[in-house]
Amino acid sequence: MHKILLVEDNEMNRDMLSRRLKRKGYEIIIAVDGGEGIEKAISEKPDLILMDMSLPVIDGWSATEQLKQKEETKSTPIIALTAHAMAGDYEKAMKAGCDDYDTKPIELPRLLKKIQTFLN
């Protein structure tokens, strides 16, 4: 069973997405801010990280940059999740070290395809 770390501060988004991914057979670990996301990425060693970009404590951009600099997490794929689908956000996510990018509201079939690309 693949392990996914979901870093999301919005409870409704977190609950909806984690339930749907569990139904698809993934083990889900939750973090509610960027700082906790970094800690759990190191301690739980997920196969993939779904990172909201607008987070308290440490935002998703900074958390991603930090994870990509650490030996134990630099190869873990990170998919940016953001409601900010503005010009330049994709490039900003890639520059921070994200491996892919998806917009909110989440379209599960589209996100699953991206997840499966990294996990297969």
C-alpha positions in Angstrom: 0.0 0.0 0.0 1.4 3.4 -1.0 1.7 6.0 1.7 0.7 9.6 0.8 1.3 12.6 3.0 -1.5 15.2 2.7 -0.4 18.6 3.9 -3.6 20.7 4.0 -4.9 23.2 6.6 -8.5 23.4 5.4 -10.4 20.7 7.3 -13.1 20.2 4.7 -10.6 19.8 1.9 -8.4 17.5 4.1 -11.3 15.2 5.1 -12.8 15.0 1.6 -9.5 14.2 -0.1 -8.2 11.8 2.5 -11.5 9.8 2.5 -11.4 9.6 -1.3 -7.8 8.5 -1.4 -8.3 5.9 1.3 -11.1 4.4 -0.7 -8.7 4.1 -3.6 -6.3 2.0 -1.4 -3.8 4.6 -0.3 -2.5 5.0 3.3 -2.9 8.7 4.2 -0.9 10.7 6.7 -2.1 14.2 7.6 -0.3 17.4 8.4 -2.1 20.7 8.9 0.7 23.1 8.3 4.1 23.3 6.5 6.1 22.7 9.6 4.3 19.6 10.5 4.5 18.5 6.9 8.3 18.7 7.0 8.4 16.7 10.2 6.0 14.0 9.0 7.8 13.8 5.6 11.0 12.9 7.5 9.5 10.6 10.1 6.8 8.8 8.0 8.8 8.5 4.7 5.7 8.8 2.4 5.9 7.6 -1.2 4.4 11.0 -2.3 3.4 14.3 -0.8 0.3 16.4 -1.7 1.2 19.9 -0.6 -1.2 22.8 -0.3 0.7 26.0 -1.1 -1.3 28.3 1.3 -0.4 27.0 4.7 0.1 28.5 8.2 3.5 28.3 10.0 5.5 27.5 6.9 3.8 27.9 3.5 3.9 25.1 0.9 6.4 26.9 -1.3 9.0 27.1 1.6 8.2 23.6 2.9 8.8 22.1 -0.5 12.1 24.0 -0.9 13.2 22.7 2.5 12.1 19.1 1.7 13.9 19.1 -1.6 17.2 20.2 0.1 17.1 17.3 2.6 18.8 14.1 1.7 16.1 11.9 3.1 13.2 13.7 1.3 14.7 15.2 -1.9 13.5 12.3 -4.1 10.0 12.2 -2.7 7.6 13.4 -5.4 5.6 16.5 -4.4 2.4 17.6 -6.1 1.4 21.2 -5.4 -2.3 21.8 -4.6 -3.5 25.3 -4.9 -6.6 27.4 -5.5 -4.3 30.0 -7.0 -4.4 29.0 -10.6 -2.9 32.3 -11.8 -0.3 32.8 -14.4 3.1 32.0 -13.0 1.9 29.7 -10.2 2.9 26.6 -12.1 6.3 28.0 -12.7 6.6 29.1 -9.1 5.7 25.6 -7.9 8.2 24.0 -10.2 10.9 26.4 -9.1 10.2 25.6 -5.4 10.8 21.9 -6.3 7.3 20.5 -6.9 7.2 17.6 -9.3 3.7 18.5 -10.5 0.8 20.9 -9.9 -2.9 20.5 -9.5 -5.6 23.1 -9.0 -8.5 23.3 -6.5 -11.2 22.4 -6.5 -9.7 18.9 -6.9 -10.9 16.8 -9.8 -10.1 13.3 -8.4 -9.7 11.5 -11.7 -7.1 14.1 -12.8 -5.3 14.0 -9.5 -5.3 10.2 -9.4 -3.7 10.1 -12.8 -0.9 12.3 -11.6 -0.4 10.3 -8.4 -0.3 7.0 -10.3 2.3 8.5 -12.7 4.7 9.0 -9.8 3.9 5.8 -7.9 4.0 3.3 -10.7 
